[in-house]
Amino acid sequence: MSDTTRRGFVKNSAATAAGMTLIGALVAEQAETADAAAPPAHDGPVVAYLRDARSGEVTVLVNEREITVHDRKLAARIARAAR
């Protein structure tokens, strides 16, 4: 029979869960850093057109493409930069 008590089992389980959470957070942070450091996949200018700062609607023009996103933080940063 094992010498493991319920209390010891719970402590070990909690420590393992905390460790796995930390590892997951570190891996996610590294992935975000790698994405931010990656060079753009296009050549040429990128134009951001702020349609509505309150709703966060921003249209991005890249080459012949037009992409509309809704990002209030980005819209606020663009509006502040335009002052």
RODO-2510 file (C-alpha; in nm, 4 decimals, decimal comma):
residues 83
     n   res          X          Y          Z
     1     m     0,0000     0,0000     0,0000
     2     s     0,1150     0,3580    -0,0686
     3     d     0,2309     0,5956     0,2061
     4     t     0,0513     0,8878     0,0395
     5     t    -0,2048     1,0671     0,2552
     6     r    -0,5000     1,2636     0,1237
     7     r    -0,3424     1,5879     0,2440
     8     g    -0,0128     1,5049     0,0713
     9     f    -0,1946     1,4094    -0,2468
    10     v    -0,3859     1,7406    -0,2509
    11     k    -0,0677     1,9414    -0,1844
    12     n     0,1191     1,7639    -0,4652
    13     s    -0,1742     1,8054    -0,7026
    14     a    -0,2008     2,1775    -0,6273
    15     a     0,1736     2,2270    -0,6764
    16     t     0,1621     2,0392    -1,0067
    17     a    -0,1353     2,2433    -1,1290
    18     a     0,0367     2,5703    -1,0345
    19     g     0,3552     2,4625    -1,2115
    20     m     0,1684     2,3657    -1,5278
    21     t    -0,0174     2,6992    -1,5249
    22     l     0,3130     2,8861    -1,4994
    23     i     0,4646     2,6846    -1,7833
    24     g     0,1573     2,7513    -1,9988
    25     a     0,1791     3,1250    -1,9293
    26     l     0,5493     3,1337    -2,0205
    27     v     0,4914     2,9452    -2,3444
    28     a     0,2046     3,1790    -2,4385
    29     e     0,4210     3,4848    -2,3657
    30     q     0,7011     3,3494    -2,5843
    31     a     0,4548     3,2853    -2,8678
    32     e     0,3241     3,6435    -2,8464
    33     t     0,6799     3,7796    -2,8471
    34     a     0,7687     3,5706    -3,1524
    35     d     0,4585     3,6949    -3,3367
    36     a     0,5408     4,0579    -3,2532
    37     a     0,9024     4,0172    -3,3695
    38     a     0,8077     3,8539    -3,6998
    39     p     0,8618     4,0755    -4,0033
    40     p     0,5548     4,1828    -4,2011
    41     a     0,4472     3,9451    -4,4774
    42     h     0,4181     4,2220    -4,7355
    43     d     0,6191     4,4982    -4,8945
    44     g     0,4957     4,8518    -4,9198
    45     p     0,2916     5,0893    -4,7102
    46     v     0,0075     5,0043    -4,4753
    47     v    -0,2632     5,2671    -4,4261
    48     a    -0,4989     5,2721    -4,1265
    49     y    -0,8198     5,4675    -4,1752
    50     l    -1,0048     5,5497    -3,8532
    51     r    -1,3720     5,5390    -3,9507
    52     d    -1,5261     5,5743    -3,6046
    53     a    -1,3118     5,6251    -3,2952
    54     r    -1,6004     5,5648    -3,0536
    55     s    -1,6923     5,2244    -3,1918
    56     g    -1,3284     5,1333    -3,2622
    57     e    -1,3807     5,0764    -3,6345
    58     v    -1,0492     5,0917    -3,8180
    59     t    -0,9996     5,0061    -4,1849
    60     v    -0,6528     4,8864    -4,2820
    61     l    -0,5424     4,9145    -4,6447
    62     v    -0,2632     4,6798    -4,7566
    63     n    -0,1740     4,6618    -5,1249
    64     e    -0,5126     4,5946    -5,2903
    65     r    -0,6824     4,4590    -4,9772
    66     e    -0,9102     4,6400    -4,7346
    67     i    -0,9634     4,4894    -4,3888
    68     t    -1,1990     4,6406    -4,1309
    69     v    -1,1370     4,5629    -3,7647
    70     h    -1,3071     4,6729    -3,4440
    71     d    -1,0470     4,7564    -3,1811
    72     r    -1,1232     5,0417    -2,9411
    73     k    -0,7704     5,0506    -2,7976
    74     l    -0,6149     5,0773    -3,1435
    75     a    -0,8667     5,3444    -3,2458
    76     a    -0,7891     5,5459    -2,9317
    77     r    -0,4137     5,5242    -2,9985
    78     i    -0,4589     5,6403    -3,3582
    79     a    -0,6848     5,9267    -3,2474
    80     r    -0,4286     6,0369    -2,9862
    81     a    -0,1470     6,0237    -3,2430
    82     a    -0,3464     6,2437    -3,4810
    83     r    -0,3775     6,5308    -3,2317
***
